[in-house]
Amino acid sequence: MFKDPVCGMTIDEKKTQHVLELGGKKIYLCSTACKDQLAKNPKKYGL
Ligand SMILES: [Zn+2]
């Protein structure tokens, strides 16, 4: 399991379709909204 850094929700990385790659690391998210938030400002979430 993986934790969505934006909203803190637990994500099943096999099920989610929202994945963002940051510096070679895959970040799994619950929604497009969270993905957009993270893409805009990864530093805010410590990434
Ligand atoms: Zn989320």
mmCIF file of the protein (N, C-alpha, C, O) and its ligand, coordinates in Angstrom:
data_MODEL
# 
_entry.id   MODEL 
# 
loop_
_entity.id 
_entity.type 
_entity.pdbx_number_of_molecules 
1 polymer     1 
2 non-polymer 1 
# 
_entity_poly.entity_id                      1 
_entity_poly.type                           'polypeptide(L)' 
_entity_poly.nstd_linkage                   no 
_entity_poly.nstd_monomer                   no 
_entity_poly.pdbx_seq_one_letter_code       MFKDPVCGMTIDEKKTQHVLELGGKKIYLCSTACKDQLAKNPKKYGL 
_entity_poly.pdbx_seq_one_letter_code_can   MFKDPVCGMTIDEKKTQHVLELGGKKIYLCSTACKDQLAKNPKKYGL 
_entity_poly.pdbx_strand_id                 A 
# 
loop_
_entity_poly_seq.entity_id 
_entity_poly_seq.num 
_entity_poly_seq.mon_id 
_entity_poly_seq.hetero 
1 1  MET n 
1 2  PHE n 
1 3  LYS n 
1 4  ASP n 
1 5  PRO n 
1 6  VAL n 
1 7  CYS n 
1 8  GLY n 
1 9  MET n 
1 10 THR n 
1 11 ILE n 
1 12 ASP n 
1 13 GLU n 
1 14 LYS n 
1 15 LYS n 
1 16 THR n 
1 17 GLN n 
1 18 HIS n 
1 19 VAL n 
1 20 LEU n 
1 21 GLU n 
1 22 LEU n 
1 23 GLY n 
1 24 GLY n 
1 25 LYS n 
1 26 LYS n 
1 27 ILE n 
1 28 TYR n 
1 29 LEU n 
1 30 CYS n 
1 31 SER n 
1 32 THR n 
1 33 ALA n 
1 34 CYS n 
1 35 LYS n 
1 36 ASP n 
1 37 GLN n 
1 38 LEU n 
1 39 ALA n 
1 40 LYS n 
1 41 ASN n 
1 42 PRO n 
1 43 LYS n 
1 44 LYS n 
1 45 TYR n 
1 46 GLY n 
1 47 LEU n 
# 
loop_
_struct_asym.id 
_struct_asym.entity_id 
A 1 
B 2 
# 
loop_
_chem_comp.id 
_chem_comp.type 
_chem_comp.mon_nstd_flag 
ALA 'L-peptide linking' y 
ASN 'L-peptide linking' y 
ASP 'L-peptide linking' y 
CYS 'L-peptide linking' y 
GLN 'L-peptide linking' y 
GLU 'L-peptide linking' y 
GLY 'peptide linking'   y 
HIS 'L-peptide linking' y 
ILE 'L-peptide linking' y 
LEU 'L-peptide linking' y 
LYS 'L-peptide linking' y 
MET 'L-peptide linking' y 
PHE 'L-peptide linking' y 
PRO 'L-peptide linking' y 
SER 'L-peptide linking' y 
THR 'L-peptide linking' y 
TYR 'L-peptide linking' y 
VAL 'L-peptide linking' y 
ZN  non-polymer         . 
# 
_pdbx_entity_nonpoly.entity_id   2 
_pdbx_entity_nonpoly.name        ? 
_pdbx_entity_nonpoly.comp_id     ZN 
# 
_pdbx_nonpoly_scheme.asym_id         B 
_pdbx_nonpoly_scheme.entity_id       2 
_pdbx_nonpoly_scheme.mon_id          ZN 
_pdbx_nonpoly_scheme.ndb_seq_num     1 
_pdbx_nonpoly_scheme.pdb_seq_num     101 
_pdbx_nonpoly_scheme.auth_seq_num    101 
_pdbx_nonpoly_scheme.pdb_mon_id      ZN 
_pdbx_nonpoly_scheme.auth_mon_id     ZN 
_pdbx_nonpoly_scheme.pdb_strand_id   A 
_pdbx_nonpoly_scheme.pdb_ins_code    . 
# 
loop_
_atom_site.group_PDB 
_atom_site.id 
_atom_site.type_symbol 
_atom_site.label_atom_id 
_atom_site.label_alt_id 
_atom_site.label_comp_id 
_atom_site.label_asym_id 
_atom_site.label_entity_id 
_atom_site.label_seq_id 
_atom_site.pdbx_PDB_ins_code 
_atom_site.Cartn_x 
_atom_site.Cartn_y 
_atom_site.Cartn_z 
_atom_site.occupancy 
_atom_site.B_iso_or_equiv 
_atom_site.pdbx_formal_charge 
_atom_site.auth_seq_id 
_atom_site.auth_comp_id 
_atom_site.auth_asym_id 
_atom_site.auth_atom_id 
_atom_site.pdbx_PDB_model_num 
ATOM   1   N  N  . MET A 1 1  ? 0.826  -1.204 0.000   1.00 0.00 ? 1   MET A N  1 
ATOM   2   C  CA . MET A 1 1  ? 0.000  0.000  0.000   1.00 0.00 ? 1   MET A CA 1 
ATOM   3   C  C  . MET A 1 1  ? 0.862  1.257  0.000   1.00 0.00 ? 1   MET A C  1 
ATOM   4   O  O  . MET A 1 1  ? 2.012  1.243  0.440   1.00 0.00 ? 1   MET A O  1 
ATOM   5   N  N  . PHE A 1 2  ? 0.300  2.310  -0.488  1.00 0.00 ? 2   PHE A N  1 
ATOM   6   C  CA . PHE A 1 2  ? 1.016  3.557  -0.679  1.00 0.00 ? 2   PHE A CA 1 
ATOM   7   C  C  . PHE A 1 2  ? 0.129  4.675  -0.131  1.00 0.00 ? 2   PHE A C  1 
ATOM   8   O  O  . PHE A 1 2  ? -1.097 4.567  -0.126  1.00 0.00 ? 2   PHE A O  1 
ATOM   9   N  N  . LYS A 1 3  ? 0.768  5.743  0.326   1.00 0.00 ? 3   LYS A N  1 
ATOM   10  C  CA . LYS A 1 3  ? -0.027 6.845  0.853   1.00 0.00 ? 3   LYS A CA 1 
ATOM   11  C  C  . LYS A 1 3  ? -0.019 8.025  -0.115  1.00 0.00 ? 3   LYS A C  1 
ATOM   12  O  O  . LYS A 1 3  ? 1.038  8.497  -0.533  1.00 0.00 ? 3   LYS A O  1 
ATOM   13  N  N  . ASP A 1 4  ? -1.191 8.479  -0.453  1.00 0.00 ? 4   ASP A N  1 
ATOM   14  C  CA . ASP A 1 4  ? -1.339 9.680  -1.279  1.00 0.00 ? 4   ASP A CA 1 
ATOM   15  C  C  . ASP A 1 4  ? -0.770 10.860 -0.488  1.00 0.00 ? 4   ASP A C  1 
ATOM   16  O  O  . ASP A 1 4  ? -1.307 11.210 0.563   1.00 0.00 ? 4   ASP A O  1 
ATOM   17  N  N  . PRO A 1 5  ? 0.320  11.482 -0.984  1.00 0.00 ? 5   PRO A N  1 
ATOM   18  C  CA . PRO A 1 5  ? 0.942  12.567 -0.214  1.00 0.00 ? 5   PRO A CA 1 
ATOM   19  C  C  . PRO A 1 5  ? 0.083  13.827 -0.122  1.00 0.00 ? 5   PRO A C  1 
ATOM   20  O  O  . PRO A 1 5  ? 0.303  14.666 0.752   1.00 0.00 ? 5   PRO A O  1 
ATOM   21  N  N  . VAL A 1 6  ? -0.873 13.959 -1.000  1.00 0.00 ? 6   VAL A N  1 
ATOM   22  C  CA . VAL A 1 6  ? -1.691 15.178 -1.016  1.00 0.00 ? 6   VAL A CA 1 
ATOM   23  C  C  . VAL A 1 6  ? -2.803 15.108 0.030   1.00 0.00 ? 6   VAL A C  1 
ATOM   24  O  O  . VAL A 1 6  ? -2.923 16.002 0.868   1.00 0.00 ? 6   VAL A O  1 
ATOM   25  N  N  . CYS A 1 7  ? -3.610 14.060 -0.016  1.00 0.00 ? 7   CYS A N  1 
ATOM   26  C  CA . CYS A 1 7  ? -4.753 13.987 0.899   1.00 0.00 ? 7   CYS A CA 1 
ATOM   27  C  C  . CYS A 1 7  ? -4.552 12.981 2.024   1.00 0.00 ? 7   CYS A C  1 
ATOM   28  O  O  . CYS A 1 7  ? -5.342 12.947 2.967   1.00 0.00 ? 7   CYS A O  1 
ATOM   29  N  N  . GLY A 1 8  ? -3.500 12.157 1.938   1.00 0.00 ? 8   GLY A N  1 
ATOM   30  C  CA . GLY A 1 8  ? -3.223 11.219 3.010   1.00 0.00 ? 8   GLY A CA 1 
ATOM   31  C  C  . GLY A 1 8  ? -3.971 9.903  2.918   1.00 0.00 ? 8   GLY A C  1 
ATOM   32  O  O  . GLY A 1 8  ? -3.844 9.045  3.792   1.00 0.00 ? 8   GLY A O  1 
ATOM   33  N  N  . MET A 1 9  ? -4.744 9.745  1.866   1.00 0.00 ? 9   MET A N  1 
ATOM   34  C  CA . MET A 1 9  ? -5.501 8.511  1.666   1.00 0.00 ? 9   MET A CA 1 
ATOM   35  C  C  . MET A 1 9  ? -4.580 7.349  1.334   1.00 0.00 ? 9   MET A C  1 
ATOM   36  O  O  . MET A 1 9  ? -3.550 7.530  0.684   1.00 0.00 ? 9   MET A O  1 
ATOM   37  N  N  . THR A 1 10 ? -4.951 6.165  1.779   1.00 0.00 ? 10  THR A N  1 
ATOM   38  C  CA . THR A 1 10 ? -4.174 4.972  1.429   1.00 0.00 ? 10  THR A CA 1 
ATOM   39  C  C  . THR A 1 10 ? -4.563 4.523  0.035   1.00 0.00 ? 10  THR A C  1 
ATOM   40  O  O  . THR A 1 10 ? -5.745 4.414  -0.294  1.00 0.00 ? 10  THR A O  1 
ATOM   41  N  N  . ILE A 1 11 ? -3.550 4.264  -0.781  1.00 0.00 ? 11  ILE A N  1 
ATOM   42  C  CA . ILE A 1 11 ? -3.768 3.943  -2.189  1.00 0.00 ? 11  ILE A CA 1 
ATOM   43  C  C  . ILE A 1 11 ? -3.297 2.526  -2.474  1.00 0.00 ? 11  ILE A C  1 
ATOM   44  O  O  . ILE A 1 11 ? -2.210 2.130  -2.054  1.00 0.00 ? 11  ILE A O  1 
ATOM   45  N  N  . ASP A 1 12 ? -4.107 1.776  -3.177  1.00 0.00 ? 12  ASP A N  1 
ATOM   46  C  CA . ASP A 1 12 ? -3.678 0.474  -3.683  1.00 0.00 ? 12  ASP A CA 1 
ATOM   47  C  C  . ASP A 1 12 ? -3.037 0.725  -5.042  1.00 0.00 ? 12  ASP A C  1 
ATOM   48  O  O  . ASP A 1 12 ? -3.721 1.020  -6.022  1.00 0.00 ? 12  ASP A O  1 
ATOM   49  N  N  . GLU A 1 13 ? -1.725 0.604  -5.085  1.00 0.00 ? 13  GLU A N  1 
ATOM   50  C  CA . GLU A 1 13 ? -0.996 0.968  -6.309  1.00 0.00 ? 13  GLU A CA 1 
ATOM   51  C  C  . GLU A 1 13 ? -1.360 0.082  -7.499  1.00 0.00 ? 13  GLU A C  1 
ATOM   52  O  O  . GLU A 1 13 ? -1.081 0.439  -8.644  1.00 0.00 ? 13  GLU A O  1 
ATOM   53  N  N  . LYS A 1 14 ? -1.977 -1.065 -7.239  1.00 0.00 ? 14  LYS A N  1 
ATOM   54  C  CA . LYS A 1 14 ? -2.395 -1.924 -8.353  1.00 0.00 ? 14  LYS A CA 1 
ATOM   55  C  C  . LYS A 1 14 ? -3.717 -1.463 -8.948  1.00 0.00 ? 14  LYS A C  1 
ATOM   56  O  O  . LYS A 1 14 ? -4.052 -1.801 -10.083 1.00 0.00 ? 14  LYS A O  1 
ATOM   57  N  N  . LYS A 1 15 ? -4.454 -0.699 -8.180  1.00 0.00 ? 15  LYS A N  1 
ATOM   58  C  CA . LYS A 1 15 ? -5.790 -0.300 -8.636  1.00 0.00 ? 15  LYS A CA 1 
ATOM   59  C  C  . LYS A 1 15 ? -5.877 1.138  -9.151  1.00 0.00 ? 15  LYS A C  1 
ATOM   60  O  O  . LYS A 1 15 ? -6.678 1.439  -10.035 1.00 0.00 ? 15  LYS A O  1 
ATOM   61  N  N  . THR A 1 16 ? -5.055 2.013  -8.597  1.00 0.00 ? 16  THR A N  1 
ATOM   62  C  CA . THR A 1 16 ? -5.195 3.418  -8.983  1.00 0.00 ? 16  THR A CA 1 
ATOM   63  C  C  . THR A 1 16 ? -4.705 3.664  -10.410 1.00 0.00 ? 16  THR A C  1 
ATOM   64  O  O  . THR A 1 16 ? -3.760 3.028  -10.876 1.00 0.00 ? 16  THR A O  1 
ATOM   65  N  N  . GLN A 1 17 ? -5.348 4.575  -11.071 1.00 0.00 ? 17  GLN A N  1 
ATOM   66  C  CA . GLN A 1 17 ? -4.934 4.960  -12.424 1.00 0.00 ? 17  GLN A CA 1 
ATOM   67  C  C  . GLN A 1 17 ? -4.203 6.292  -12.399 1.00 0.00 ? 17  GLN A C  1 
ATOM   68  O  O  . GLN A 1 17 ? -3.803 6.813  -13.440 1.00 0.00 ? 17  GLN A O  1 
ATOM   69  N  N  . HIS A 1 18 ? -4.034 6.833  -11.211 1.00 0.00 ? 18  HIS A N  1 
ATOM   70  C  CA . HIS A 1 18 ? -3.421 8.156  -11.090 1.00 0.00 ? 18  HIS A CA 1 
ATOM   71  C  C  . HIS A 1 18 ? -2.003 8.012  -10.559 1.00 0.00 ? 18  HIS A C  1 
ATOM   72  O  O  . HIS A 1 18 ? -1.776 7.845  -9.361  1.00 0.00 ? 18  HIS A O  1 
ATOM   73  N  N  . VAL A 1 19 ? -1.069 8.080  -11.480 1.00 0.00 ? 19  VAL A N  1 
ATOM   74  C  CA . VAL A 1 19 ? 0.341  7.907  -11.132 1.00 0.00 ? 19  VAL A CA 1 
ATOM   75  C  C  . VAL A 1 19 ? 1.129  9.083  -11.679 1.00 0.00 ? 19  VAL A C  1 
ATOM   76  O  O  . VAL A 1 19 ? 0.950  9.490  -12.827 1.00 0.00 ? 19  VAL A O  1 
ATOM   77  N  N  . LEU A 1 20 ? 2.003  9.623  -10.843 1.00 0.00 ? 20  LEU A N  1 
ATOM   78  C  CA . LEU A 1 20 ? 2.866  10.706 -11.285 1.00 0.00 ? 20  LEU A CA 1 
ATOM   79  C  C  . LEU A 1 20 ? 4.306  10.279 -11.052 1.00 0.00 ? 20  LEU A C  1 
ATOM   80  O  O  . LEU A 1 20 ? 4.640  9.782  -9.976  1.00 0.00 ? 20  LEU A O  1 
ATOM   81  N  N  . GLU A 1 21 ? 5.155  10.466 -12.043 1.00 0.00 ? 21  GLU A N  1 
ATOM   82  C  CA . GLU A 1 21 ? 6.565  10.134 -11.866 1.00 0.00 ? 21  GLU A CA 1 
ATOM   83  C  C  . GLU A 1 21 ? 7.345  11.383 -11.529 1.00 0.00 ? 21  GLU A C  1 
ATOM   84  O  O  . GLU A 1 21 ? 7.305  12.382 -12.247 1.00 0.00 ? 21  GLU A O  1 
ATOM   85  N  N  . LEU A 1 22 ? 8.059  11.302 -10.410 1.00 0.00 ? 22  LEU A N  1 
ATOM   86  C  CA . LEU A 1 22 ? 8.857  12.439 -9.952  1.00 0.00 ? 22  LEU A CA 1 
ATOM   87  C  C  . LEU A 1 22 ? 10.280 11.956 -9.701  1.00 0.00 ? 22  LEU A C  1 
ATOM   88  O  O  . LEU A 1 22 ? 10.528 11.178 -8.780  1.00 0.00 ? 22  LEU A O  1 
ATOM   89  N  N  . GLY A 1 23 ? 11.200 12.417 -10.515 1.00 0.00 ? 23  GLY A N  1 
ATOM   90  C  CA . GLY A 1 23 ? 12.599 12.038 -10.341 1.00 0.00 ? 23  GLY A CA 1 
ATOM   91  C  C  . GLY A 1 23 ? 12.808 10.530 -10.332 1.00 0.00 ? 23  GLY A C  1 
ATOM   92  O  O  . GLY A 1 23 ? 13.615 10.015 -9.558  1.00 0.00 ? 23  GLY A O  1 
ATOM   93  N  N  . GLY A 1 24 ? 12.079 9.824  -11.194 1.00 0.00 ? 24  GLY A N  1 
ATOM   94  C  CA . GLY A 1 24 ? 12.231 8.386  -11.294 1.00 0.00 ? 24  GLY A CA 1 
ATOM   95  C  C  . GLY A 1 24 ? 11.419 7.598  -10.278 1.00 0.00 ? 24  GLY A C  1 
ATOM   96  O  O  . GLY A 1 24 ? 11.375 6.369  -10.323 1.00 0.00 ? 24  GLY A O  1 
ATOM   97  N  N  . LYS A 1 25 ? 10.775 8.316  -9.360  1.00 0.00 ? 25  LYS A N  1 
ATOM   98  C  CA . LYS A 1 25 ? 9.941  7.676  -8.344  1.00 0.00 ? 25  LYS A CA 1 
ATOM   99  C  C  . LYS A 1 25 ? 8.487  7.746  -8.758  1.00 0.00 ? 25  LYS A C  1 
ATOM   100 O  O  . LYS A 1 25 ? 8.028  8.774  -9.255  1.00 0.00 ? 25  LYS A O  1 
ATOM   101 N  N  . LYS A 1 26 ? 7.764  6.668  -8.557  1.00 0.00 ? 26  LYS A N  1 
ATOM   102 C  CA . LYS A 1 26 ? 6.354  6.671  -8.892  1.00 0.00 ? 26  LYS A CA 1 
ATOM   103 C  C  . LYS A 1 26 ? 5.536  7.033  -7.669  1.00 0.00 ? 26  LYS A C  1 
ATOM   104 O  O  . LYS A 1 26 ? 5.655  6.420  -6.609  1.00 0.00 ? 26  LYS A O  1 
ATOM   105 N  N  . ILE A 1 27 ? 4.710  8.035  -7.843  1.00 0.00 ? 27  ILE A N  1 
ATOM   106 C  CA . ILE A 1 27 ? 3.840  8.472  -6.761  1.00 0.00 ? 27  ILE A CA 1 
ATOM   107 C  C  . ILE A 1 27 ? 2.403  8.127  -7.141  1.00 0.00 ? 27  ILE A C  1 
ATOM   108 O  O  . ILE A 1 27 ? 1.923  8.511  -8.208  1.00 0.00 ? 27  ILE A O  1 
ATOM   109 N  N  . TYR A 1 28 ? 1.735  7.411  -6.272  1.00 0.00 ? 28  TYR A N  1 
ATOM   110 C  CA . TYR A 1 28 ? 0.362  6.986  -6.544  1.00 0.00 ? 28  TYR A CA 1 
ATOM   111 C  C  . TYR A 1 28 ? -0.620 7.904  -5.842  1.00 0.00 ? 28  TYR A C  1 
ATOM   112 O  O  . TYR A 1 28 ? -0.445 8.262  -4.677  1.00 0.00 ? 28  TYR A O  1 
ATOM   113 N  N  . LEU A 1 29 ? -1.654 8.275  -6.577  1.00 0.00 ? 29  LEU A N  1 
ATOM   114 C  CA . LEU A 1 29 ? -2.619 9.228  -6.037  1.00 0.00 ? 29  LEU A CA 1 
ATOM   115 C  C  . LEU A 1 29 ? -4.043 8.713  -6.222  1.00 0.00 ? 29  LEU A C  1 
ATOM   116 O  O  . LEU A 1 29 ? -4.296 7.799  -7.008  1.00 0.00 ? 29  LEU A O  1 
ATOM   117 N  N  . CYS A 1 30 ? -4.974 9.329  -5.470  1.00 0.00 ? 30  CYS A N  1 
ATOM   118 C  CA . CYS A 1 30 ? -6.352 8.836  -5.498  1.00 0.00 ? 30  CYS A CA 1 
ATOM   119 C  C  . CYS A 1 30 ? -7.156 9.433  -6.645  1.00 0.00 ? 30  CYS A C  1 
ATOM   120 O  O  . CYS A 1 30 ? -8.142 8.842  -7.087  1.00 0.00 ? 30  CYS A O  1 
ATOM   121 N  N  . SER A 1 31 ? -6.744 10.594 -7.124  1.00 0.00 ? 31  SER A N  1 
ATOM   122 C  CA . SER A 1 31 ? -7.582 11.279 -8.120  1.00 0.00 ? 31  SER A CA 1 
ATOM   123 C  C  . SER A 1 31 ? -6.754 12.211 -8.992  1.00 0.00 ? 31  SER A C  1 
ATOM   124 O  O  . SER A 1 31 ? -5.602 12.518 -8.688  1.00 0.00 ? 31  SER A O  1 
ATOM   125 N  N  . THR A 1 32 ? -7.367 12.651 -10.078 1.00 0.00 ? 32  THR A N  1 
ATOM   126 C  CA . THR A 1 32 ? -6.724 13.625 -10.958 1.00 0.00 ? 32  THR A CA 1 
ATOM   127 C  C  . THR A 1 32 ? -6.467 14.920 -10.213 1.00 0.00 ? 32  THR A C  1 
ATOM   128 O  O  . THR A 1 32 ? -5.453 15.582 -10.434 1.00 0.00 ? 32  THR A O  1 
ATOM   129 N  N  . ALA A 1 33 ? -7.383 15.279 -9.331  1.00 0.00 ? 33  ALA A N  1 
ATOM   130 C  CA . ALA A 1 33 ? -7.229 16.523 -8.562  1.00 0.00 ? 33  ALA A CA 1 
ATOM   131 C  C  . ALA A 1 33 ? -5.955 16.478 -7.722  1.00 0.00 ? 33  ALA A C  1 
ATOM   132 O  O  . ALA A 1 33 ? -5.190 17.442 -7.708  1.00 0.00 ? 33  ALA A O  1 
ATOM   133 N  N  . CYS A 1 34 ? -5.720 15.361 -7.020  1.00 0.00 ? 34  CYS A N  1 
ATOM   134 C  CA . CYS A 1 34 ? -4.518 15.229 -6.203  1.00 0.00 ? 34  CYS A CA 1 
ATOM   135 C  C  . CYS A 1 34 ? -3.281 15.194 -7.088  1.00 0.00 ? 34  CYS A C  1 
ATOM   136 O  O  . CYS A 1 34 ? -2.247 15.764 -6.737  1.00 0.00 ? 34  CYS A O  1 
ATOM   137 N  N  . LYS A 1 35 ? -3.379 14.535 -8.222  1.00 0.00 ? 35  LYS A N  1 
ATOM   138 C  CA . LYS A 1 35 ? -2.250 14.451 -9.140  1.00 0.00 ? 35  LYS A CA 1 
ATOM   139 C  C  . LYS A 1 35 ? -1.862 15.847 -9.634  1.00 0.00 ? 35  LYS A C  1 
ATOM   140 O  O  . LYS A 1 35 ? -0.680 16.184 -9.695  1.00 0.00 ? 35  LYS A O  1 
ATOM   141 N  N  . ASP A 1 36 ? -2.852 16.641 -9.981  1.00 0.00 ? 36  ASP A N  1 
ATOM   142 C  CA . ASP A 1 36 ? -2.601 18.010 -10.450 1.00 0.00 ? 36  ASP A CA 1 
ATOM   143 C  C  . ASP A 1 36 ? -1.960 18.850 -9.349  1.00 0.00 ? 36  ASP A C  1 
ATOM   144 O  O  . ASP A 1 36 ? -1.014 19.598 -9.595  1.00 0.00 ? 36  ASP A O  1 
ATOM   145 N  N  . GLN A 1 37 ? -2.483 18.716 -8.140  1.00 0.00 ? 37  GLN A N  1 
ATOM   146 C  CA . GLN A 1 37 ? -1.937 19.450 -7.001  1.00 0.00 ? 37  GLN A CA 1 
ATOM   147 C  C  . GLN A 1 37 ? -0.456 19.141 -6.810  1.00 0.00 ? 37  GLN A C  1 
ATOM   148 O  O  . GLN A 1 37 ? 0.366  20.040 -6.633  1.00 0.00 ? 37  GLN A O  1 
ATOM   149 N  N  . LEU A 1 38 ? -0.139 17.859 -6.850  1.00 0.00 ? 38  LEU A N  1 
ATOM   150 C  CA . LEU A 1 38 ? 1.235  17.430 -6.633  1.00 0.00 ? 38  LEU A CA 1 
ATOM   151 C  C  . LEU A 1 38 ? 2.144  17.869 -7.786  1.00 0.00 ? 38  LEU A C  1 
ATOM   152 O  O  . LEU A 1 38 ? 3.276  18.299 -7.567  1.00 0.00 ? 38  LEU A O  1 
ATOM   153 N  N  . ALA A 1 39 ? 1.638  17.755 -9.004  1.00 0.00 ? 39  ALA A N  1 
ATOM   154 C  CA . ALA A 1 39 ? 2.428  18.142 -10.173 1.00 0.00 ? 39  ALA A CA 1 
ATOM   155 C  C  . ALA A 1 39 ? 2.772  19.635 -10.135 1.00 0.00 ? 39  ALA A C  1 
ATOM   156 O  O  . ALA A 1 39 ? 3.853  20.047 -10.554 1.00 0.00 ? 39  ALA A O  1 
ATOM   157 N  N  . LYS A 1 40 ? 1.838  20.427 -9.627  1.00 0.00 ? 40  LYS A N  1 
ATOM   158 C  CA . LYS A 1 40 ? 2.029  21.876 -9.565  1.00 0.00 ? 40  LYS A CA 1 
ATOM   159 C  C  . LYS A 1 40 ? 3.056  22.277 -8.525  1.00 0.00 ? 40  LYS A C  1 
ATOM   160 O  O  . LYS A 1 40 ? 3.835  23.206 -8.740  1.00 0.00 ? 40  LYS A O  1 
ATOM   161 N  N  . ASN A 1 41 ? 3.062  21.581 -7.401  1.00 0.00 ? 41  ASN A N  1 
ATOM   162 C  CA . ASN A 1 41 ? 3.921  21.999 -6.307  1.00 0.00 ? 41  ASN A CA 1 
ATOM   163 C  C  . ASN A 1 41 ? 4.433  20.817 -5.486  1.00 0.00 ? 41  ASN A C  1 
ATOM   164 O  O  . ASN A 1 41 ? 4.042  20.656 -4.330  1.00 0.00 ? 41  ASN A O  1 
ATOM   165 N  N  . PRO A 1 42 ? 5.306  19.984 -6.070  1.00 0.00 ? 42  PRO A N  1 
ATOM   166 C  CA . PRO A 1 42 ? 5.784  18.792 -5.347  1.00 0.00 ? 42  PRO A CA 1 
ATOM   167 C  C  . PRO A 1 42 ? 6.524  19.119 -4.062  1.00 0.00 ? 42  PRO A C  1 
ATOM   168 O  O  . PRO A 1 42 ? 6.499  18.328 -3.119  1.00 0.00 ? 42  PRO A O  1 
ATOM   169 N  N  . LYS A 1 43 ? 7.186  20.272 -4.008  1.00 0.00 ? 43  LYS A N  1 
ATOM   170 C  CA . LYS A 1 43 ? 7.973  20.636 -2.816  1.00 0.00 ? 43  LYS A CA 1 
ATOM   171 C  C  . LYS A 1 43 ? 7.074  20.804 -1.594  1.00 0.00 ? 43  LYS A C  1 
ATOM   172 O  O  . LYS A 1 43 ? 7.476  20.510 -0.468  1.00 0.00 ? 43  LYS A O  1 
ATOM   173 N  N  . LYS A 1 44 ? 5.869  21.275 -1.828  1.00 0.00 ? 44  LYS A N  1 
ATOM   174 C  CA . LYS A 1 44 ? 4.912  21.462 -0.744  1.00 0.00 ? 44  LYS A CA 1 
ATOM   175 C  C  . LYS A 1 44 ? 4.638  20.148 -0.017  1.00 0.00 ? 44  LYS A C  1 
ATOM   176 O  O  . LYS A 1 44 ? 4.330  20.136 1.175   1.00 0.00 ? 44  LYS A O  1 
ATOM   177 N  N  . TYR A 1 45 ? 4.753  19.050 -0.750  1.00 0.00 ? 45  TYR A N  1 
ATOM   178 C  CA . TYR A 1 45 ? 4.477  17.738 -0.178  1.00 0.00 ? 45  TYR A CA 1 
ATOM   179 C  C  . TYR A 1 45 ? 5.755  16.953 0.112   1.00 0.00 ? 45  TYR A C  1 
ATOM   180 O  O  . TYR A 1 45 ? 5.730  15.740 0.319   1.00 0.00 ? 45  TYR A O  1 
ATOM   181 N  N  . GLY A 1 46 ? 6.860  17.677 0.119   1.00 0.00 ? 46  GLY A N  1 
ATOM   182 C  CA . GLY A 1 46 ? 8.135  17.057 0.481   1.00 0.00 ? 46  GLY A CA 1 
ATOM   183 C  C  . GLY A 1 46 ? 8.696  16.116 -0.568  1.00 0.00 ? 46  GLY A C  1 
ATOM   184 O  O  . GLY A 1 46 ? 9.425  15.178 -0.246  1.00 0.00 ? 46  GLY A O  1 
ATOM   185 N  N  . LEU A 1 47 ? 8.353  16.370 -1.829  1.00 0.00 ? 47  LEU A N  1 
ATOM   186 C  CA . LEU A 1 47 ? 8.834  15.501 -2.913  1.00 0.00 ? 47  LEU A CA 1 
ATOM   187 C  C  . LEU A 1 47 ? 9.696  16.265 -3.918  1.00 0.00 ? 47  LEU A C  1 
ATOM   188 O  O  . LEU A 1 47 ? 10.178 15.680 -4.888  1.00 0.00 ? 47  LEU A O  1 
HETATM 189 ZN ZN . ZN  B 2 .  ? -5.706 12.118 -2.885  1.00 0.00 2 101 ZN  A ZN 1 
# 
